Amino acid sequence: MLSEHQAAAAAASARSRARRRRALRGFAAVLLALGLTACTNNPDSVFHTNPDAGSTDSAAAAAADSQSVPWDYRIVENTVGDLVGSDMTVLPDNQLLPNDDNYATGDKIWTLQYMSAELTAGEGQRTGVKLSAWDTIKSYKDKKKAEDDLANLKVTVKTEVGVVGVYKTEYKKQTRDFAVLELPSGNRVKQPIDDARYKALEKAKTTEVVLEEVHDFANYDAAYAKFRGWAD
C-alpha cells in the first residue's frame, strides 16, 4: 500500500508518465515510416515521432532566441522499487516508468537516461548552454539491448564541415592558434590548433572532422552535432 508521500509523487508524475508512454509506444511503425530500418536491427528501438508536437506564434518567437536540443544519453544499472499500478519506481531516484516487462520489486534492471540542453544565442554569436537533469526513459532486462539503442541514438560520423576562419592570440609573448568551424546543426565551435593545421586551414573553406550526432529519442530527425576531433 502506498504512503501519502508515494501517492503524492505518483500523482505529480502522471503527466511525465503519459509523455514517456507516448515516447515508448509505437516506435516500430514510425521507424518504417522514417526509413530508419537500415540504421538498427533492434525491434525494441525507442525511435518514434512525437504526435503531440505543435507550435504557436509565441513559441516561434522564443525559438529565435533559444533552442532545446538532445544533449546526451547514458546507461545505468538500477533496482525496481515500489510497483504503482502498471508502473514502477526506479531506485535510487524513484522515477516512475511503465512496468512493461512485469518486473518485481528488487529486480536489477538497466535503464536508458536522457539529457537535453537549452541553447541561447548571445552577443557575438556566443551560445549559452543550460543542461537538464537526467531523465529515465526506458528499462531493459539486459545491458546489451540498452547498448543497441544507445548506439543508434549517439552516432559517430566523419564528415566535412565549414571553416569560418582561423586566428591567433598572443599573451605574455605566447601565441595560440584557433579554428572556428560551423557544424551541420548551424552552431559554431572554436577549437585550438597547432601551427601546421593553422596553415592548412588558413585558406580552406571546408575540412573533415569527426562528429557525434545525438538524436532525440522522441523525434529521430532532430539531432545535435558535437565536435569530437579531426578526421586526419
Phi and psi in degrees as GROMACS dihedral restraints (atoms count N, CA, C in turn):
[ dihedral_restraints ]
;  ai    aj    ak    al  type     phi  dphi    fc
    3     4     5     6     1   -77.6    20    10
    4     5     6     7     1   142.7    20    10
    6     7     8     9     1   -75.2    20    10
    7     8     9    10     1   169.2    20    10
    9    10    11    12     1   -60.8    20    10
   10    11    12    13     1   -38.5    20    10
   12    13    14    15     1   -63.5    20    10
   13    14    15    16     1   -43.2    20    10
   15    16    17    18     1   -67.3    20    10
   16    17    18    19     1   -38.7    20    10
   18    19    20    21     1   -64.6    20    10
   19    20    21    22     1   -39.9    20    10
   21    22    23    24     1   -65.3    20    10
   22    23    24    25     1   -40.2    20    10
   24    25    26    27     1   -65.3    20    10
   25    26    27    28     1   -38.0    20    10
   27    28    29    30     1   -66.1    20    10
   28    29    30    31     1   -40.9    20    10
   30    31    32    33     1   -66.9    20    10
   31    32    33    34     1   -41.2    20    10
   33    34    35    36     1   -66.0    20    10
   34    35    36    37     1   -25.0    20    10
   36    37    38    39     1   -96.3    20    10
   37    38    39    40     1     8.8    20    10
   39    40    41    42     1   -61.2    20    10
   40    41    42    43     1   -44.6    20    10
   42    43    44    45     1   -65.2    20    10
   43    44    45    46     1   -39.8    20    10
   45    46    47    48     1   -62.7    20    10
   46    47    48    49     1   -40.1    20    10
   48    49    50    51     1   -64.6    20    10
   49    50    51    52     1   -40.6    20    10
   51    52    53    54     1   -63.0    20    10
   52    53    54    55     1   -40.5    20    10
   54    55    56    57     1   -63.9    20    10
   55    56    57    58     1   -42.4    20    10
   57    58    59    60     1   -66.1    20    10
   58    59    60    61     1   -37.3    20    10
   60    61    62    63     1   -64.2    20    10
   61    62    63    64     1   -41.1    20    10
   63    64    65    66     1   -63.4    20    10
   64    65    66    67     1   -36.5    20    10
   66    67    68    69     1   -71.4    20    10
   67    68    69    70     1   -21.7    20    10
   69    70    71    72     1  -110.4    20    10
   70    71    72    73     1     6.5    20    10
   72    73    74    75     1  -112.7    20    10
   73    74    75    76     1   137.2    20    10
   75    76    77    78     1    74.6    20    10
   76    77    78    79     1    22.8    20    10
   78    79    80    81     1   -66.6    20    10
   79    80    81    82     1   -34.1    20    10
   81    82    83    84     1   -64.4    20    10
   82    83    84    85     1   -42.6    20    10
   84    85    86    87     1   -65.0    20    10
   85    86    87    88     1   -38.1    20    10
   87    88    89    90     1   -71.9    20    10
   88    89    90    91     1   -34.2    20    10
   90    91    92    93     1   -55.9    20    10
   91    92    93    94     1   -43.1    20    10
   93    94    95    96     1   -65.9    20    10
   94    95    96    97     1   -42.5    20    10
   96    97    98    99     1   -64.3    20    10
   97    98    99   100     1   -34.5    20    10
   99   100   101   102     1   -84.8    20    10
  100   101   102   103     1    -6.7    20    10
  102   103   104   105     1    69.5    20    10
  103   104   105   106     1    34.4    20    10
  105   106   107   108     1  -101.5    20    10
  106   107   108   109     1     7.3    20    10
  108   109   110   111     1   -63.3    20    10
  109   110   111   112     1   -24.3    20    10
  111   112   113   114     1   -74.0    20    10
  112   113   114   115     1   -14.6    20    10
  114   115   116   117     1   -88.6    20    10
  115   116   117   118     1   -16.5    20    10
  117   118   119   120     1  -151.6    20    10
  118   119   120   121     1   144.1    20    10
  120   121   122   123     1  -106.3    20    10
  121   122   123   124     1    12.2    20    10
  123   124   125   126     1   -93.8    20    10
  124   125   126   127     1   112.6    20    10
  126   127   128   129     1   -70.0    20    10
  127   128   129   130     1   -11.1    20    10
  129   130   131   132     1  -104.0    20    10
  130   131   132   133     1    25.2    20    10
  132   133   134   135     1   -59.9    20    10
  133   134   135   136     1   150.0    20    10
  135   136   137   138     1   -91.6    20    10
  136   137   138   139     1     3.6    20    10
  138   139   140   141     1   -68.5    20    10
  139   140   141   142     1   137.8    20    10
  141   142   143   144     1  -173.1    20    10
  142   143   144   145     1   169.8    20    10
  144   145   146   147     1   -96.4    20    10
  145   146   147   148     1   165.5    20    10
  147   148   149   150     1   -99.8    20    10
  148   149   150   151     1   107.3    20    10
  150   151   152   153     1   -69.0    20    10
  151   152   153   154     1   -14.3    20    10
  153   154   155   156     1   -97.6    20    10
  154   155   156   157     1     5.1    20    10
  156   157   158   159     1   -64.7    20    10
  157   158   159   160     1   135.5    20    10
  159   160   161   162     1  -153.4    20    10
  160   161   162   163     1   177.3    20    10
  162   163   164   165     1  -149.1    20    10
  163   164   165   166     1   154.8    20    10
  165   166   167   168     1  -132.2    20    10
  166   167   168   169     1   168.0    20    10
  168   169   170   171     1   -60.7    20    10
  169   170   171   172     1   -40.5    20    10
  171   172   173   174     1   -66.9    20    10
  172   173   174   175     1   -38.5    20    10
  174   175   176   177     1   -65.9    20    10
  175   176   177   178     1   -39.2    20    10
  177   178   179   180     1   -64.3    20    10
  178   179   180   181     1   -38.1    20    10
  180   181   182   183     1   -66.4    20    10
  181   182   183   184     1   -41.1    20    10
  183   184   185   186     1   -66.0    20    10
  184   185   186   187     1   -35.4    20    10
  186   187   188   189     1   -63.9    20    10
  187   188   189   190     1   -22.9    20    10
  189   190   191   192     1   -66.4    20    10
  190   191   192   193     1   -26.7    20    10
  192   193   194   195     1  -104.6    20    10
  193   194   195   196     1   -22.5    20    10
  195   196   197   198     1  -142.7    20    10
  196   197   198   199     1   158.3    20    10
  198   199   200   201     1  -149.0    20    10
  199   200   201   202     1   132.8    20    10
  201   202   203   204     1   -94.4    20    10
  202   203   204   205     1   128.6    20    10
  204   205   206   207     1  -131.9    20    10
  205   206   207   208     1   153.1    20    10
  207   208   209   210     1   -68.2    20    10
  208   209   210   211     1   134.6    20    10
  210   211   212   213     1  -114.0    20    10
  211   212   213   214     1   -44.1    20    10
  213   214   215   216     1  -164.9    20    10
  214   215   216   217     1   161.5    20    10
  216   217   218   219     1  -134.2    20    10
  217   218   219   220     1   157.0    20    10
  219   220   221   222     1  -152.7    20    10
  220   221   222   223     1   158.3    20    10
  222   223   224   225     1  -108.1    20    10
  223   224   225   226     1   132.2    20    10
  225   226   227   228     1  -131.5    20    10
  226   227   228   229     1   140.3    20    10
  228   229   230   231     1   -86.6    20    10
  229   230   231   232     1   130.0    20    10
  231   232   233   234     1  -132.6    20    10
  232   233   234   235     1   176.9    20    10
  234   235   236   237     1  -125.1    20    10
  235   236   237   238     1   138.6    20    10
  237   238   239   240     1   -73.6    20    10
  238   239   240   241     1   131.1    20    10
  240   241   242   243     1   -99.5    20    10
  241   242   243   244     1  -125.8    20    10
  243   244   245   246     1   -71.7    20    10
  244   245   246   247     1   147.4    20    10
  246   247   248   249     1   -96.2    20    10
  247   248   249   250     1   125.9    20    10
  249   250   251   252     1  -121.5    20    10
  250   251   252   253     1    92.2    20    10
  252   253   254   255     1    62.7    20    10
  253   254   255   256     1  -123.4    20    10
  255   256   257   258     1   -91.5    20    10
  256   257   258   259     1     6.3    20    10
  258   259   260   261     1  -109.8    20    10
  259   260   261   262     1   177.6    20    10
  261   262   263   264     1  -147.0    20    10
  262   263   264   265     1   152.3    20    10
  264   265   266   267     1   -91.3    20    10
  265   266   267   268     1   145.8    20    10
  267   268   269   270     1  -113.4    20    10
  268   269   270   271     1   118.6    20    10
  270   271   272   273     1   -86.5    20    10
  271   272   273   274     1   147.2    20    10
  273   274   275   276     1   -95.7    20    10
  274   275   276   277     1    -2.0    20    10
  276   277   278   279     1   -92.5    20    10
  277   278   279   280     1    -5.0    20    10
  279   280   281   282     1    59.8    20    10
  280   281   282   283     1    32.0    20    10
  282   283   284   285     1   -76.3    20    10
  283   284   285   286     1   144.5    20    10
  285   286   287   288     1   -91.2    20    10
  286   287   288   289     1   135.1    20    10
  288   289   290   291     1  -136.1    20    10
  289   290   291   292     1   153.6    20    10
  291   292   293   294     1   -62.5    20    10
  292   293   294   295     1   136.0    20    10
  294   295   296   297     1   -91.6    20    10
  295   296   297   298     1    65.4    20    10
  297   298   299   300     1   -70.0    20    10
  298   299   300   301     1   -23.7    20    10
  300   301   302   303     1  -103.6    20    10
  301   302   303   304     1    16.2    20    10
  303   304   305   306     1    54.5    20    10
  304   305   306   307     1    48.2    20    10
  306   307   308   309     1   -69.3    20    10
  307   308   309   310     1   157.3    20    10
  309   310   311   312     1  -110.2    20    10
  310   311   312   313     1   155.0    20    10
  312   313   314   315     1   -54.8    20    10
  313   314   315   316     1   130.8    20    10
  315   316   317   318     1    96.7    20    10
  316   317   318   319     1   -11.0    20    10
  318   319   320   321     1   -65.7    20    10
  319   320   321   322     1   142.2    20    10
  321   322   323   324     1   -88.0    20    10
  322   323   324   325     1   130.2    20    10
  324   325   326   327     1  -136.7    20    10
  325   326   327   328     1   168.5    20    10
  327   328   329   330     1  -111.9    20    10
  328   329   330   331     1   140.7    20    10
  330   331   332   333     1  -126.7    20    10
  331   332   333   334     1   151.3    20    10
  333   334   335   336     1  -100.4    20    10
  334   335   336   337     1   124.9    20    10
  336   337   338   339     1  -114.5    20    10
  337   338   339   340     1   149.1    20    10
  339   340   341   342     1  -128.1    20    10
  340   341   342   343     1   140.4    20    10
  342   343   344   345     1  -128.3    20    10
  343   344   345   346     1   134.2    20    10
  345   346   347   348     1  -109.7    20    10
  346   347   348   349     1   172.0    20    10
  348   349   350   351     1  -138.2    20    10
  349   350   351   352     1   142.2    20    10
  351   352   353   354     1  -101.5    20    10
  352   353   354   355     1   114.7    20    10
  354   355   356   357     1   -97.8    20    10
  355   356   357   358     1   130.4    20    10
  357   358   359   360     1  -121.1    20    10
  358   359   360   361     1   137.4    20    10
  360   361   362   363     1   -86.1    20    10
  361   362   363   364     1   128.7    20    10
  363   364   365   366     1  -116.0    20    10
  364   365   366   367     1  -168.4    20    10
  366   367   368   369     1   -69.5    20    10
  367   368   369   370     1   148.9    20    10
  369   370   371   372     1    64.9    20    10
  370   371   372   373     1    28.8    20    10
  372   373   374   375     1    60.6    20    10
  373   374   375   376     1    23.8    20    10
  375   376   377   378     1   -82.3    20    10
  376   377   378   379     1   140.4    20    10
  378   379   380   381     1  -110.9    20    10
  379   380   381   382     1   127.1    20    10
  381   382   383   384     1   -91.7    20    10
  382   383   384   385     1   143.4    20    10
  384   385   386   387     1  -123.9    20    10
  385   386   387   388     1   126.5    20    10
  387   388   389   390     1  -122.5    20    10
  388   389   390   391     1   114.5    20    10
  390   391   392   393     1   -87.8    20    10
  391   392   393   394     1   143.7    20    10
  393   394   395   396     1   -83.2    20    10
  394   395   396   397     1   171.7    20    10
  396   397   398   399     1   -74.4    20    10
  397   398   399   400     1   160.9    20    10
  399   400   401   402     1   -68.4    20    10
  400   401   402   403     1   135.3    20    10
  402   403   404   405     1  -120.4    20    10
  403   404   405   406     1   123.5    20    10
  405   406   407   408     1   -77.5    20    10
  406   407   408   409     1   125.6    20    10
  408   409   410   411     1  -119.0    20    10
  409   410   411   412     1   -18.8    20    10
  411   412   413   414     1  -159.9    20    10
  412   413   414   415     1   149.5    20    10
  414   415   416   417     1  -113.6    20    10
  415   416   417   418     1   156.3    20    10
  417   418   419   420     1  -140.7    20    10
  418   419   420   421     1   147.0    20    10
  420   421   422   423     1   -77.0    20    10
  421   422   423   424     1   -29.2    20    10
  423   424   425   426     1  -136.9    20    10
  424   425   426   427     1   155.9    20    10
  426   427   428   429     1   -67.6    20    10
  427   428   429   430     1   -31.2    20    10
  429   430   431   432     1   -59.8    20    10
  430   431   432   433     1   -43.0    20    10
  432   433   434   435     1   -65.8    20    10
  433   434   435   436     1   -36.5    20    10
  435   436   437   438     1   -64.3    20    10
  436   437   438   439     1   -40.9    20    10
  438   439   440   441     1   -66.7    20    10
  439   440   441   442     1   -33.3    20    10
  441   442   443   444     1   -62.5    20    10
  442   443   444   445     1   -44.5    20    10
  444   445   446   447     1   -66.6    20    10
  445   446   447   448     1   -41.9    20    10
  447   448   449   450     1   -60.7    20    10
  448   449   450   451     1   -38.6    20    10
  450   451   452   453     1   -65.1    20    10
  451   452   453   454     1   -26.2    20    10
  453   454   455   456     1   -90.5    20    10
  454   455   456   457     1   -19.0    20    10
  456   457   458   459     1   -91.4    20    10
  457   458   459   460     1   -27.0    20    10
  459   460   461   462     1  -119.6    20    10
  460   461   462   463     1   103.0    20    10
  462   463   464   465     1  -113.4    20    10
  463   464   465   466     1   127.2    20    10
  465   466   467   468     1   -92.5    20    10
  466   467   468   469     1   126.5    20    10
  468   469   470   471     1  -133.5    20    10
  469   470   471   472     1   151.8    20    10
  471   472   473   474     1  -105.7    20    10
  472   473   474   475     1   126.2    20    10
  474   475   476   477     1  -153.8    20    10
  475   476   477   478     1   168.6    20    10
  477   478   479   480     1   -91.6    20    10
  478   479   480   481     1   139.1    20    10
  480   481   482   483     1  -128.2    20    10
  481   482   483   484     1   161.9    20    10
  483   484   485   486     1   -77.0    20    10
  484   485   486   487     1   142.3    20    10
  486   487   488   489     1   -99.0    20    10
  487   488   489   490     1   111.9    20    10
  489   490   491   492     1   -72.7    20    10
  490   491   492   493     1   -39.5    20    10
  492   493   494   495     1   164.5    20    10
  493   494   495   496     1   173.8    20    10
  495   496   497   498     1  -126.5    20    10
  496   497   498   499     1   155.2    20    10
  498   499   500   501     1  -155.7    20    10
  499   500   501   502     1   164.8    20    10
  501   502   503   504     1  -119.5    20    10
  502   503   504   505     1   148.8    20    10
  504   505   506   507     1  -125.5    20    10
  505   506   507   508     1   152.6    20    10
  507   508   509   510     1  -132.0    20    10
  508   509   510   511     1   131.8    20    10
  510   511   512   513     1  -144.4    20    10
  511   512   513   514     1   122.8    20    10
  513   514   515   516     1    51.3    20    10
  514   515   516   517     1    45.8    20    10
  516   517   518   519     1    65.2    20    10
  517   518   519   520     1    14.9    20    10
  519   520   521   522     1  -109.2    20    10
  520   521   522   523     1   130.6    20    10
  522   523   524   525     1  -105.4    20    10
  523   524   525   526     1   137.6    20    10
  525   526   527   528     1  -125.9    20    10
  526   527   528   529     1   143.1    20    10
  528   529   530   531     1  -107.5    20    10
  529   530   531   532     1   145.1    20    10
  531   532   533   534     1  -138.5    20    10
  532   533   534   535     1   150.6    20    10
  534   535   536   537     1  -121.1    20    10
  535   536   537   538     1   140.4    20    10
  537   538   539   540     1  -110.2    20    10
  538   539   540   541     1   122.0    20    10
  540   541   542   543     1  -115.3    20    10
  541   542   543   544     1   149.0    20    10
  543   544   545   546     1  -109.5    20    10
  544   545   546   547     1   116.2    20    10
  546   547   548   549     1   -82.8    20    10
  547   548   549   550     1   164.8    20    10
  549   550   551   552     1   -57.6    20    10
  550   551   552   553     1   -26.7    20    10
  552   553   554   555     1   -74.0    20    10
  553   554   555   556     1    -8.8    20    10
  555   556   557   558     1    98.3    20    10
  556   557   558   559     1   -17.7    20    10
  558   559   560   561     1   -79.8    20    10
  559   560   561   562     1   154.2    20    10
  561   562   563   564     1  -108.5    20    10
  562   563   564   565     1   141.5    20    10
  564   565   566   567     1  -127.2    20    10
  565   566   567   568     1   148.3    20    10
  567   568   569   570     1  -108.2    20    10
  568   569   570   571     1   132.2    20    10
  570   571   572   573     1  -129.9    20    10
  571   572   573   574     1   134.3    20    10
  573   574   575   576     1   -69.8    20    10
  574   575   576   577     1   142.6    20    10
  576   577   578   579     1  -137.6    20    10
  577   578   579   580     1   163.6    20    10
  579   580   581   582     1   -91.0    20    10
  580   581   582   583     1   177.9    20    10
  582   583   584   585     1   -63.8    20    10
  583   584   585   586     1   -37.1    20    10
  585   586   587   588     1   -64.3    20    10
  586   587   588   589     1   -43.7    20    10
  588   589   590   591     1   -71.1    20    10
  589   590   591   592     1   -31.6    20    10
  591   592   593   594     1   -58.7    20    10
  592   593   594   595     1   -46.0    20    10
  594   595   596   597     1   -65.8    20    10
  595   596   597   598     1   -37.5    20    10
  597   598   599   600     1   -68.8    20    10
  598   599   600   601     1   -31.3    20    10
  600   601   602   603     1   -97.8    20    10
  601   602   603   604     1    -8.0    20    10
  603   604   605   606     1   -55.9    20    10
  604   605   606   607     1   -39.3    20    10
  606   607   608   609     1  -115.3    20    10
  607   608   609   610     1     7.9    20    10
  609   610   611   612     1   -79.0    20    10
  610   611   612   613     1   147.3    20    10
  612   613   614   615     1   -97.0    20    10
  613   614   615   616     1   -29.8    20    10
  615   616   617   618     1  -138.9    20    10
  616   617   618   619     1   164.0    20    10
  618   619   620   621     1  -153.8    20    10
  619   620   621   622     1   155.5    20    10
  621   622   623   624     1   -88.3    20    10
  622   623   624   625     1   133.7    20    10
  624   625   626   627     1  -137.6    20    10
  625   626   627   628     1   169.4    20    10
  627   628   629   630     1  -104.8    20    10
  628   629   630   631     1   125.9    20    10
  630   631   632   633     1  -118.0    20    10
  631   632   633   634     1   153.5    20    10
  633   634   635   636     1  -112.2    20    10
  634   635   636   637     1   115.7    20    10
  636   637   638   639     1   -92.6    20    10
  637   638   639   640     1   118.5    20    10
  639   640   641   642     1  -101.1    20    10
  640   641   642   643     1   114.1    20    10
  642   643   644   645     1   -94.5    20    10
  643   644   645   646     1   147.4    20    10
  645   646   647   648     1   -75.2    20    10
  646   647   648   649     1   126.7    20    10
  648   649   650   651     1   -64.4    20    10
  649   650   651   652     1   -25.7    20    10
  651   652   653   654     1   -91.2    20    10
  652   653   654   655     1   -13.5    20    10
  654   655   656   657     1  -155.0    20    10
  655   656   657   658     1    90.7    20    10
  657   658   659   660     1   -58.6    20    10
  658   659   660   661     1   -29.4    20    10
  660   661   662   663     1   -67.5    20    10
  661   662   663   664     1   -21.0    20    10
  663   664   665   666     1   -86.2    20    10
  664   665   666   667     1   118.7    20    10
  666   667   668   669     1  -142.2    20    10
  667   668   669   670     1   154.9    20    10
  669   670   671   672     1  -124.9    20    10
  670   671   672   673     1   129.4    20    10
  672   673   674   675     1   -97.7    20    10
  673   674   675   676     1   133.3    20    10
  675   676   677   678     1  -116.9    20    10
  676   677   678   679     1   137.9    20    10
  678   679   680   681     1   -70.2    20    10
  679   680   681   682     1   129.8    20    10
  681   682   683   684     1  -125.6    20    10
  682   683   684   685     1     4.0    20    10
  684   685   686   687     1   143.3    20    10
  685   686   687   688     1   171.7    20    10
  687   688   689   690     1   -85.7    20    10
  688   689   690   691     1   145.7    20    10
  690   691   692   693     1   -72.2    20    10
  691   692   693   694     1   -26.4    20    10
